[in-house]
Amino acid sequence: MLIDTRLTDEPHASSRVFRVYRPVAAHYHATCDEYLSVLSGRAKFFLGEAPPFEVGPGQLIFFKQGTIHGIPEILEEPFVVLAVDTPRRDPSDIHFVNPADGTPDTFIQSKRLY
């Protein structure tokens, strides 16, 4: 679903660049707030109960830990995002609303930049 490259991995914050290849099911992170800056592409994004909204390059999306979010539709590829998590998000901190939608292992393919 995602290709994720970790740029920093410090106790107080982690940062990643990821590319989304298909819609992302409703999920949340229990341990961190998240800042997402769209680098390229366009997609529909949702936060909590609000209806999906379109995001594109240069837009910043912020949400607090526990906020359910997802990407129901990719409108223009490549959809690439810079993410900053505060404090650091452990790669296993992905909780799907519907557990049948995936696990941290099936959700993301991670690699370290260095």
N, CA, C and O atoms as a Tinker XYZ file with bonds, in Angstrom:
   456  protein
     1  N      0.818000   -1.187000    0.000000    73     2
     2  CA     0.000000    0.000000    0.000000    64     1     3
     3  C      0.865000    1.256000    0.000000    63     2     4     5
     4  O      0.581000    2.208000   -0.726000    81     3
     5  N      1.930000    1.258000    0.820000    73     3     6
     6  CA     2.808000    2.410000    0.927000    64     5     7
     7  C      4.261000    1.980000    0.785000    63     6     8     9
     8  O      4.634000    0.869000    1.162000    81     7
     9  N      5.062000    2.865000    0.244000    73     7    10
    10  CA     6.517000    2.732000    0.322000    64     9    11
    11  C      6.952000    3.878000    1.222000    63    10    12    13
    12  O      6.644000    5.037000    0.945000    81    11
    13  N      7.659000    3.567000    2.285000    73    11    14
    14  CA     7.973000    4.514000    3.335000    64    13    15
    15  C      9.482000    4.576000    3.521000    63    14    16    17
    16  O     10.124000    3.542000    3.701000    81    15
    17  N     10.054000    5.772000    3.479000    73    15    18
    18  CA    11.480000    5.955000    3.739000    64    17    19
    19  C     11.620000    6.838000    4.961000    63    18    20    21
    20  O     11.206000    7.997000    4.949000    81    19
    21  N     12.203000    6.292000    6.017000    73    19    22
    22  CA    12.398000    7.036000    7.260000    64    21    23
    23  C     13.595000    7.965000    7.103000    63    22    24    25
    24  O     14.694000    7.523000    6.771000    81    23
    25  N     13.375000    9.258000    7.344000    73    23    26
    26  CA    14.435000   10.249000    7.229000    64    25    27
    27  C     15.117000   10.490000    8.570000    63    26    28    29
    28  O     16.343000   10.577000    8.639000    81    27
    29  N     14.327000   10.598000    9.630000    73    27    30
    30  CA    14.852000   10.734000   10.989000    64    29    31
    31  C     14.078000    9.808000   11.899000    63    30    32    33
    32  O     12.930000    9.460000   11.624000    81    31
    33  N     14.718000    9.414000   12.986000    73    31    34
    34  CA    14.087000    8.478000   13.920000    64    33    35
    35  C     14.617000    8.763000   15.318000    63    34    36    37
    36  O     15.392000    7.987000   15.877000    81    35
    37  N     14.188000    9.878000   15.863000    73    35    38
    38  CA    14.625000   10.321000   17.183000    64    37    39
    39  C     13.486000   10.128000   18.185000    63    38    40    41
    40  O     12.328000   10.029000   17.779000    81    39
    41  N     13.788000   10.071000   19.486000    73    39    42
    42  CA    12.726000    9.845000   20.477000    64    41    43
    43  C     11.605000   10.886000   20.449000    63    42    44    45
    44  O     10.447000   10.548000   20.690000    81    43
    45  N     11.937000   12.152000   20.156000    73    43    46
    46  CA    10.923000   13.203000   20.203000    64    45    47
    47  C     10.188000   13.414000   18.891000    63    46    48    49
    48  O      9.146000   14.069000   18.866000    81    47
    49  N     10.716000   12.869000   17.799000    73    47    50
    50  CA    10.046000   13.020000   16.493000    64    49    51
    51  C     10.669000   12.070000   15.482000    63    50    52    53
    52  O     11.852000   11.738000   15.553000    81    51
    53  N      9.845000   11.648000   14.548000    73    51    54
    54  CA    10.342000   10.873000   13.405000    64    53    55
    55  C      9.789000   11.526000   12.152000    63    54    56    57
    56  O      8.733000   12.157000   12.178000    81    55
    57  N     10.518000   11.366000   11.053000    73    55    58
    58  CA    10.024000   11.908000    9.791000    64    57    59
    59  C     10.220000   10.863000    8.705000    63    58    60    61
    60  O     11.158000   10.066000    8.727000    81    59
    61  N      9.288000   10.903000    7.747000    73    59    62
    62  CA     9.281000    9.911000    6.676000    64    61    63
    63  C      8.796000   10.574000    5.400000    63    62    64    65
    64  O      8.069000   11.567000    5.436000    81    63
    65  N      9.202000   10.021000    4.289000    73    63    66
    66  CA     8.577000   10.343000    3.006000    64    65    67
    67  C      7.910000    9.059000    2.554000    63    66    68    69
    68  O      8.530000    7.996000    2.551000    81    67
    69  N      6.637000    9.158000    2.171000    73    67    70
    70  CA     5.973000    7.949000    1.682000    64    69    71
    71  C      5.163000    8.222000    0.434000    63    70    72    73
    72  O      4.663000    9.326000    0.215000    81    71
    73  N      5.048000    7.180000   -0.383000    73    71    74
    74  CA     4.243000    7.221000   -1.601000    64    73    75
    75  C      3.073000    6.263000   -1.410000    63    74    76    77
    76  O      3.252000    5.121000   -0.985000    81    75
    77  N      1.882000    6.739000   -1.728000    73    75    78
    78  CA     0.667000    5.943000   -1.575000    64    77    79
    79  C      0.287000    5.394000   -2.948000    63    78    80    81
    80  O      0.157000    6.153000   -3.909000    81    79
    81  N      0.113000    4.089000   -3.038000    73    79    82
    82  CA    -0.194000    3.426000   -4.315000    64    81    83
    83  C     -1.655000    3.070000   -4.476000    63    82    84    85
    84  O     -2.118000    2.862000   -5.598000    81    83
    85  N     -2.398000    2.995000   -3.370000    73    83    86
    86  CA    -3.828000    2.667000   -3.447000    64    85    87
    87  C     -4.521000    3.247000   -2.230000    63    86    88    89
    88  O     -3.842000    3.681000   -1.300000    81    87
    89  N     -5.846000    3.273000   -2.197000    73    87    90
    90  CA    -6.557000    3.861000   -1.064000    64    89    91
    91  C     -6.096000    3.273000    0.274000    63    90    92    93
    92  O     -5.685000    2.116000    0.367000    81    91
    93  N     -6.182000    4.120000    1.299000    73    91    94
    94  CA    -5.759000    3.743000    2.649000    64    93    95
    95  C     -6.992000    3.703000    3.537000    63    94    96    97
    96  O     -7.707000    4.696000    3.667000    81    95
    97  N     -7.235000    2.551000    4.147000    73    95    98
    98  CA    -8.409000    2.356000    5.007000    64    97    99
    99  C     -8.307000    3.184000    6.287000    63    98   100   101
   100  O     -7.224000    3.609000    6.688000    81    99
   101  N     -9.448000    3.399000    6.909000    73    99   102
   102  CA    -9.530000    4.158000    8.159000    64   101   103
   103  C     -8.642000    3.524000    9.226000    63   102   104   105
   104  O     -8.725000    2.328000    9.505000    81   103
   105  N     -7.780000    4.372000    9.820000    73   103   106
   106  CA    -6.867000    3.907000   10.855000    64   105   107
   107  C     -6.475000    5.094000   11.736000    63   106   108   109
   108  O     -6.819000    6.240000   11.450000    81   107
   109  N     -5.753000    4.795000   12.805000    73   107   110
   110  CA    -5.258000    5.862000   13.687000    64   109   111
   111  C     -3.926000    5.437000   14.291000    63   110   112   113
   112  O     -3.522000    4.278000   14.197000    81   111
   113  N     -3.257000    6.398000   14.910000    73   111   114
   114  CA    -1.995000    6.169000   15.596000    64   113   115
   115  C     -2.218000    6.538000   17.064000    63   114   116   117
   116  O     -2.684000    7.637000   17.362000    81   115
   117  N     -1.891000    5.636000   17.968000    73   115   118
   118  CA    -2.195000    5.820000   19.388000    64   117   119
   119  C     -1.168000    6.662000   20.126000    63   118   120   121
   120  O     -1.458000    7.166000   21.211000    81   119
   121  N      0.025000    6.827000   19.567000    73   119   122
   122  CA     1.110000    7.405000   20.363000    64   121   123
   123  C      1.645000    8.747000   19.879000    63   122   124   125
   124  O      2.525000    9.314000   20.526000    81   123
   125  N      1.147000    9.275000   18.764000    73   123   126
   126  CA     1.761000   10.503000   18.246000    64   125   127
   127  C      0.763000   11.364000   17.486000    63   126   128   129
   128  O     -0.253000   10.884000   16.984000    81   127
   129  N      1.087000   12.655000   17.419000    73   127   130
   130  CA     0.420000   13.580000   16.510000    64   129   131
   131  C      1.137000   13.460000   15.169000    63   130   132   133
   132  O      2.286000   13.023000   15.116000    81   131
   133  N      0.462000   13.848000   14.083000    73   131   134
   134  CA     1.071000   13.686000   12.769000    64   133   135
   135  C      0.872000   14.940000   11.924000    63   134   136   137
   136  O     -0.215000   15.517000   11.884000    81   135
   137  N      1.937000   15.344000   11.256000    73   135   138
   138  CA     1.925000   16.438000   10.295000    64   137   139
   139  C      2.221000   15.832000    8.935000    63   138   140   141
   140  O      3.222000   15.132000    8.780000    81   139
   141  N      1.371000   16.085000    7.947000    73   139   142
   142  CA     1.564000   15.569000    6.593000    64   141   143
   143  C      1.648000   16.742000    5.625000    63   142   144   145
   144  O      0.744000   17.576000    5.573000    81   143
   145  N      2.725000   16.804000    4.863000    73   143   146
   146  CA     2.882000   17.823000    3.840000    64   145   147
   147  C      2.880000   17.119000    2.483000    63   146   148   149
   148  O      3.734000   16.273000    2.218000    81   147
   149  N      1.926000   17.466000    1.632000    73   147   150
   150  CA     1.811000   16.822000    0.331000    64   149   151
   151  C      2.887000   17.394000   -0.595000    63   150   152   153
   152  O      2.957000   18.603000   -0.817000    81   151
   153  N      3.721000   16.500000   -1.131000    73   151   154
   154  CA     4.806000   16.899000   -2.030000    64   153   155
   155  C      4.389000   16.831000   -3.490000    63   154   156   157
   156  O      4.768000   17.693000   -4.283000    81   155
   157  N      3.603000   15.805000   -3.857000    73   155   158
   158  CA     3.143000   15.689000   -5.246000    64   157   159
   159  C      1.866000   14.872000   -5.287000    63   158   160   161
   160  O      1.551000   14.126000   -4.360000    81   159
   161  N      1.139000   15.030000   -6.382000    73   159   162
   162  CA    -0.105000   14.294000   -6.578000    64   161   163
   163  C     -1.270000   14.951000   -5.863000    63   162   164   165
   164  O     -1.136000   15.995000   -5.224000    81   163
   165  N     -2.408000   14.308000   -5.993000    73   163   166
   166  CA    -3.637000   14.770000   -5.336000    64   165   167
   167  C     -4.394000   13.553000   -4.848000    63   166   168   169
   168  O     -4.315000   12.479000   -5.445000    81   167
   169  N     -5.134000   13.726000   -3.754000    73   167   170
   170  CA    -5.922000   12.619000   -3.209000    64   169   171
   171  C     -7.077000   13.176000   -2.396000    63   170   172   173
   172  O     -7.077000   14.342000   -2.002000    81   171
   173  N     -8.052000   12.330000   -2.154000    73   171   174
   174  CA    -9.104000   12.614000   -1.185000    64   173   175
   175  C     -8.582000   12.116000    0.155000    63   174   176   177
   176  O     -7.980000   11.045000    0.227000    81   175
   177  N     -8.808000   12.888000    1.217000    73   175   178
   178  CA    -8.323000   12.563000    2.550000    64   177   179
   179  C     -9.475000   12.780000    3.513000    63   178   180   181
   180  O    -10.302000   13.663000    3.287000    81   179
   181  N     -9.551000   11.989000    4.592000    73   179   182
   182  CA   -10.572000   12.263000    5.600000    64   181   183
   183  C     -9.957000   12.219000    6.988000    63   182   184   185
   184  O     -8.988000   11.506000    7.250000    81   183
   185  N    -10.562000   13.012000    7.869000    73   183   186
   186  CA   -10.195000   13.077000    9.274000    64   185   187
   187  C    -11.462000   12.923000   10.097000    63   186   188   189
   188  O    -12.402000   13.701000    9.936000    81   187
   189  N    -11.501000   11.940000   10.966000    73   187   190
   190  CA   -12.653000   11.751000   11.833000    64   189   191
   191  C    -13.938000   11.576000   11.055000    63   190   192   193
   192  O    -13.988000   10.838000   10.072000    81   191
   193  N    -14.971000   12.260000   11.500000    73   191   194
   194  CA   -16.304000   12.144000   10.904000    64   193   195
   195  C    -16.523000   13.109000    9.738000    63   194   196   197
   196  O    -17.544000   13.021000    9.055000    81   195
   197  N    -15.585000   14.024000    9.499000    73   195   198
   198  CA   -15.753000   15.015000    8.429000    64   197   199
   199  C    -15.732000   14.336000    7.065000    63   198   200   201
   200  O    -15.085000   13.303000    6.901000    81   199
   201  N    -16.435000   14.905000    6.083000    73   199   202
   202  CA   -16.408000   14.331000    4.736000    64   201   203
   203  C    -15.010000   14.451000    4.129000    63   202   204   205
   204  O    -14.245000   15.339000    4.505000    81   203
   205  N    -14.673000   13.563000    3.193000    73   203   206
   206  CA   -13.364000   13.641000    2.537000    64   205   207
   207  C    -13.173000   14.986000    1.841000    63   206   208   209
   208  O    -14.122000   15.587000    1.336000    81   207
   209  N    -11.930000   15.438000    1.828000    73   207   210
   210  CA   -11.575000   16.690000    1.164000    64   209   211
   211  C    -10.347000   16.434000    0.298000    63   210   212   213
   212  O     -9.573000   15.511000    0.554000    81   211
   213  N    -10.178000   17.265000   -0.731000    73   211   214
   214  CA    -9.064000   17.087000   -1.656000    64   213   215
   215  C     -7.812000   17.758000   -1.111000    63   214   216   217
   216  O     -7.875000   18.863000   -0.572000    81   215
   217  N     -6.666000   17.081000   -1.254000    73   215   218
   218  CA    -5.375000   17.645000   -0.875000    64   217   219
   219  C     -4.425000   17.549000   -2.060000    63   218   220   221
   220  O     -4.531000   16.648000   -2.892000    81   219
   221  N     -3.488000   18.506000   -2.119000    73   219   222
   222  CA    -2.518000   18.529000   -3.206000    64   221   223
   223  C     -1.218000   19.166000   -2.753000    63   222   224   225
   224  O     -1.065000   19.505000   -1.580000    81   223
   225  N     -0.283000   19.330000   -3.675000    73   223   226
   226  CA     1.049000   19.833000   -3.339000    64   225   227
   227  C      1.007000   21.140000   -2.545000    63   226   228   229
   228  O      0.243000   22.057000   -2.845000    81   227
   229  N      1.857000   21.184000   -1.523000    73   227   230
   230  CA     1.976000   22.379000   -0.693000    64   229   231
   231  C      1.018000   22.430000    0.474000    63   230   232   233
   232  O      1.147000   23.306000    1.329000    81   231
   233  N      0.063000   21.524000    0.539000    73   231   234
   234  CA    -0.893000   21.548000    1.643000    64   233   235
   235  C     -0.341000   20.780000    2.838000    63   234   236   237
   236  O      0.336000   19.763000    2.689000    81   235
   237  N     -0.652000   21.298000    4.036000    73   235   238
   238  CA    -0.254000   20.674000    5.286000    64   237   239
   239  C     -1.497000   20.190000    6.008000    63   238   240   241
   240  O     -2.460000   20.939000    6.174000    81   239
   241  N     -1.474000   18.938000    6.436000    73   239   242
   242  CA    -2.575000   18.342000    7.190000    64   241   243
   243  C     -2.017000   17.987000    8.560000    63   242   244   245
   244  O     -0.972000   17.345000    8.655000    81   243
   245  N     -2.707000   18.401000    9.627000    73   243   246
   246  CA    -2.270000   18.085000   10.980000    64   245   247
   247  C     -3.410000   17.409000   11.726000    63   246   248   249
   248  O     -4.566000   17.815000   11.602000    81   247
   249  N     -3.085000   16.373000   12.505000    73   247   250
   250  CA    -4.082000   15.763000   13.370000    64   249   251
   251  C     -3.416000   15.150000   14.582000    63   250   252   253
   252  O     -2.255000   14.742000   14.542000    81   251
   253  N     -4.179000   15.095000   15.661000    73   251   254
   254  CA    -3.684000   14.591000   16.937000    64   253   255
   255  C     -3.790000   13.074000   17.016000    63   254   256   257
   256  O     -4.545000   12.445000   16.275000    81   255
   257  N     -3.010000   12.501000   17.936000    73   255   258
   258  CA    -3.043000   11.050000   18.137000    64   257   259
   259  C     -4.475000   10.602000   18.377000    63   258   260   261
   260  O     -5.270000   11.317000   18.987000    81   259
   261  N     -4.792000    9.410000   17.889000    73   259   262
   262  CA    -6.123000    8.846000   18.047000    64   261   263
   263  C     -7.131000    9.303000   17.010000    63   262   264   265
   264  O     -8.249000    8.788000   16.986000    81   263
   265  N     -6.777000   10.256000   16.148000    73   263   266
   266  CA    -7.696000   10.742000   15.121000    64   265   267
   267  C     -7.766000    9.725000   13.980000    63   266   268   269
   268  O     -6.744000    9.381000   13.386000    81   267
   269  N     -8.945000    9.259000   13.687000    73   267   270
   270  CA    -9.134000    8.319000   12.576000    64   269   271
   271  C     -8.977000    9.092000   11.274000    63   270   272   273
   272  O     -9.535000   10.176000   11.104000    81   271
   273  N     -8.201000    8.509000   10.354000    73   271   274
   274  CA    -7.941000    9.168000    9.073000    64   273   275
   275  C     -7.689000    8.117000    7.993000    63   274   276   277
   276  O     -7.490000    6.938000    8.289000    81   275
   277  N     -7.700000    8.561000    6.748000    73   275   278
   278  CA    -7.454000    7.650000    5.637000    64   277   279
   279  C     -7.532000    8.374000    4.309000    63   278   280   281
   280  O     -7.823000    9.569000    4.242000    81   279
   281  N     -7.266000    7.622000    3.255000    73   279   282
   282  CA    -7.265000    8.154000    1.892000    64   281   283
   283  C     -8.188000    7.267000    1.055000    63   282   284   285
   284  O     -7.776000    6.194000    0.614000    81   283
   285  N     -9.429000    7.699000    0.831000    73   283   286
   286  CA   -10.355000    6.854000    0.067000    64   285   287
   287  C    -10.105000    6.837000   -1.438000    63   286   288   289
   288  O    -10.569000    5.937000   -2.138000    81   287
   289  N     -9.353000    7.856000   -1.948000    73   287   290
   290  CA    -9.169000    7.903000   -3.399000    64   289   291
   291  C     -7.904000    8.685000   -3.760000    63   290   292   293
   292  O     -7.664000    9.769000   -3.229000    81   291
   293  N     -7.108000    8.134000   -4.655000    73   291   294
   294  CA    -5.962000    8.850000   -5.204000    64   293   295
   295  C     -6.422000    9.457000   -6.524000    63   294   296   297
   296  O     -6.902000    8.747000   -7.407000    81   295
   297  N     -6.273000   10.765000   -6.654000    73   295   298
   298  CA    -6.767000   11.478000   -7.829000    64   297   299
   299  C     -5.686000   11.701000   -8.878000    63   298   300   301
   300  O     -5.975000   11.734000  -10.074000    81   299
   301  N     -4.437000   11.854000   -8.432000    73   299   302
   302  CA    -3.328000   12.098000   -9.357000    64   301   303
   303  C     -2.057000   11.513000   -8.754000    63   302   304   305
   304  O     -1.709000   11.805000   -7.610000    81   303
   305  N     -1.375000   10.691000   -9.528000    73   303   306
   306  CA    -0.139000   10.061000   -9.060000    64   305   307
   307  C      1.067000   10.788000   -9.630000    63   306   308   309
   308  O      0.951000   11.462000  -10.654000    81   307
   309  N      2.221000   10.664000   -8.987000    73   307   310
   310  CA     2.441000    9.957000   -7.731000    64   309   311
   311  C      1.989000   10.810000   -6.547000    63   310   312   313
   312  O      2.256000   12.011000   -6.499000    81   311
   313  N      1.303000   10.180000   -5.593000    73   311   314
   314  CA     0.887000   10.874000   -4.375000    64   313   315
   315  C      1.966000   10.620000   -3.326000    63   314   316   317
   316  O      2.083000    9.522000   -2.780000    81   315
   317  N      2.757000   11.675000   -3.057000    73   315   318
   318  CA     3.917000   11.567000   -2.175000    64   317   319
   319  C      3.766000   12.581000   -1.044000    63   318   320   321
   320  O      3.391000   13.733000   -1.267000    81   319
   321  N      4.062000   12.133000    0.164000    73   319   322
   322  CA     3.845000   12.941000    1.363000    64   321   323
   323  C      5.076000   12.906000    2.257000    63   322   324   325
   324  O      5.719000   11.867000    2.404000    81   323
   325  N      5.400000   14.051000    2.853000    73   323   326
   326  CA     6.385000   14.129000    3.929000    64   325   327
   327  C      5.610000   14.100000    5.236000    63   326   328   329
   328  O      4.716000   14.920000    5.443000    81   327
   329  N      5.942000   13.163000    6.124000    73   327   330
   330  CA     5.257000   13.033000    7.408000    64   329   331
   331  C      6.233000   13.291000    8.544000    63   330   332   333
   332  O      7.376000   12.833000    8.523000    81   331
   333  N      5.755000   14.041000    9.544000    73   331   334
   334  CA     6.504000   14.245000   10.775000    64   333   335
   335  C      5.594000   13.820000   11.914000    63   334   336   337
   336  O      4.466000   14.300000   12.027000    81   335
   337  N      6.086000   12.915000   12.762000    73   335   338
   338  CA     5.324000   12.385000   13.885000    64   337   339
   339  C      5.969000   12.866000   15.180000    63   338   340   341
   340  O      7.183000   12.760000   15.351000    81   339
   341  N      5.144000   13.400000   16.102000    73   339   342
   342  CA     5.657000   13.848000   17.388000    64   341   343
   343  C      4.807000   13.286000   18.521000    63   342   344   345
   344  O      3.593000   13.493000   18.513000    81   343
   345  N      5.380000   12.591000   19.488000    73   343   346
   346  CA     6.749000   12.100000   19.463000    64   345   347
   347  C      6.909000   11.014000   18.400000    63   346   348   349
   348  O      5.974000   10.733000   17.650000    81   347
   349  N      8.090000   10.408000   18.339000    73   347   350
   350  CA     8.391000    9.362000   17.358000    64   349   351
   351  C      7.243000    8.351000   17.278000    63   350   352   353
   352  O      6.680000    7.947000   18.295000    81   351
   353  N      6.909000    7.952000   16.041000    73   351   354
   354  CA     5.911000    6.887000   15.856000    64   353   355
   355  C      6.635000    5.593000   15.548000    63   354   356   357
   356  O      7.394000    5.494000   14.584000    81   355
   357  N      6.385000    4.609000   16.385000    73   355   358
   358  CA     6.898000    3.274000   16.122000    64   357   359
   359  C      6.178000    2.744000   14.884000    63   358   360   361
   360  O      4.970000    2.946000   14.761000    81   359
   361  N      6.869000    2.075000   13.964000    73   359   362
   362  CA     6.211000    1.566000   12.754000    64   361   363
   363  C      5.018000    0.644000   13.034000    63   362   364   365
   364  O      4.158000    0.471000   12.170000    81   363
   365  N      4.960000    0.059000   14.220000    73   363   366
   366  CA     3.833000   -0.835000   14.539000    64   365   367
   367  C      2.607000   -0.079000   15.037000    63   366   368   369
   368  O      1.567000   -0.694000   15.272000    81   367
   369  N      2.701000    1.241000   15.203000    73   367   370
   370  CA     1.579000    2.028000   15.721000    64   369   371
   371  C      0.631000    2.433000   14.596000    63   370   372   373
   372  O      0.485000    3.612000   14.275000    81   371
   373  N     -0.008000    1.421000   14.007000    73   371   374
   374  CA    -1.043000    1.601000   12.986000    64   373   375
   375  C     -2.196000    0.699000   13.394000    63   374   376   377
   376  O     -2.064000   -0.524000   13.411000    81   375
   377  N     -3.331000    1.315000   13.724000    73   375   378
   378  CA    -4.480000    0.579000   14.224000    64   377   379
   379  C     -5.655000    0.800000   13.278000    63   378   380   381
   380  O     -6.201000    1.901000   13.204000    81   379
   381  N     -6.040000   -0.243000   12.561000    73   379   382
   382  CA    -7.143000   -0.134000   11.617000    64   381   383
   383  C     -8.475000   -0.210000   12.348000    63   382   384   385
   384  O     -8.645000   -1.022000   13.257000    81   383
   385  N     -9.425000    0.643000   11.947000    73   383   386
   386  CA   -10.770000    0.615000   12.515000    64   385   387
   387  C    -11.378000   -0.758000   12.268000    63   386   388   389
   388  O    -11.986000   -1.338000   13.168000    81   387
   389  N    -11.220000   -1.279000   11.060000    73   387   390
   390  CA   -11.645000   -2.631000   10.715000    64   389   391
   391  C    -10.376000   -3.490000   10.624000    63   390   392   393
   392  O     -9.634000   -3.368000    9.649000    81   391
   393  N    -10.111000   -4.346000   11.603000    73   391   394
   394  CA    -8.870000   -5.131000   11.599000    64   393   395
   395  C     -8.646000   -5.949000   10.323000    63   394   396   397
   396  O     -7.509000   -6.301000   10.009000    81   395
   397  N     -9.715000   -6.251000    9.588000    73   395   398
   398  CA    -9.576000   -7.008000    8.347000    64   397   399
   399  C     -8.887000   -6.179000    7.256000    63   398   400   401
   400  O     -8.452000   -6.737000    6.248000    81   399
   401  N     -8.780000   -4.857000    7.442000    73   399   402
   402  CA    -8.154000   -4.003000    6.435000    64   401   403
   403  C     -6.640000   -4.110000    6.413000    63   402   404   405
   404  O     -6.005000   -3.669000    5.454000    81   403
   405  N     -6.053000   -4.684000    7.443000    73   403   406
   406  CA    -4.604000   -4.851000    7.398000    64   405   407
   407  C     -3.942000   -4.846000    8.760000    63   406   408   409
   408  O     -4.586000   -4.736000    9.803000    81   407
   409  N     -2.631000   -4.970000    8.703000    73   407   410
   410  CA    -1.776000   -4.934000    9.886000    64   409   411
   411  C     -0.619000   -3.983000    9.573000    63   410   412   413
   412  O     -0.433000   -3.613000    8.413000    81   411
   413  N      0.157000   -3.583000   10.571000    73   411   414
   414  CA     1.321000   -2.757000   10.264000    64   413   415
   415  C      2.249000   -3.409000    9.233000    63   414   416   417
   416  O      2.835000   -2.714000    8.403000    81   415
   417  N      2.383000   -4.723000    9.280000    73   415   418
   418  CA     3.270000   -5.411000    8.334000    64   417   419
   419  C      2.743000   -5.392000    6.902000    63   418   420   421
   420  O      3.530000   -5.326000    5.958000    81   419
   421  N      1.433000   -5.448000    6.731000    73   419   422
   422  CA     0.879000   -5.443000    5.371000    64   421   423
   423  C      0.625000   -4.031000    4.858000    63   422   424   425
   424  O      0.455000   -3.825000    3.656000    81   423
   425  N      0.598000   -3.064000    5.764000    73   423   426
   426  CA     0.266000   -1.693000    5.424000    64   425   427
   427  C      1.418000   -0.955000    4.749000    63   426   428   429
   428  O      1.200000   -0.197000    3.804000    81   427
   429  N      2.616000   -1.168000    5.219000    73   427   430
   430  CA     3.710000   -0.313000    4.807000    64   429   431
   431  C      4.963000   -1.118000    4.517000    63   430   432   433
   432  O      5.279000   -2.068000    5.233000    81   431
   433  N      5.664000   -0.744000    3.482000    73   431   434
   434  CA     6.970000   -1.312000    3.196000    64   433   435
   435  C      7.974000   -0.220000    3.553000    63   434   436   437
   436  O      8.045000    0.810000    2.881000    81   435
   437  N      8.748000   -0.449000    4.610000    73   435   438
   438  CA     9.653000    0.585000    5.096000    64   437   439
   439  C     11.090000    0.306000    4.725000    63   438   440   441
   440  O     11.512000   -0.839000    4.567000    81   439
   441  N     11.835000    1.402000    4.590000    73   439   442
   442  CA    13.282000    1.287000    4.452000    64   441   443
   443  C     13.891000    2.535000    5.080000    63   442   444   445
   444  O     13.255000    3.586000    5.162000    81   443
   445  N     15.110000    2.394000    5.512000    73   443   446
   446  CA    15.828000    3.519000    6.096000    64   445   447
   447  C     16.678000    4.160000    5.008000    63   446   448   449
   448  O     17.264000    3.473000    4.172000    81   447
   449  N     16.733000    5.477000    5.034000    73   447   450
   450  CA    17.525000    6.198000    4.054000    64   449   451
   451  C     19.021000    5.988000    4.319000    63   450   452   453
   452  O     19.810000    5.839000    3.386000    81   451
   453  N     19.395000    5.978000    5.592000    73   451   454
   454  CA    20.789000    5.748000    5.979000    64   453   455
   455  C     20.850000    5.199000    7.369000    63   454   456
   456  O     21.938000    4.936000    7.882000    81   455
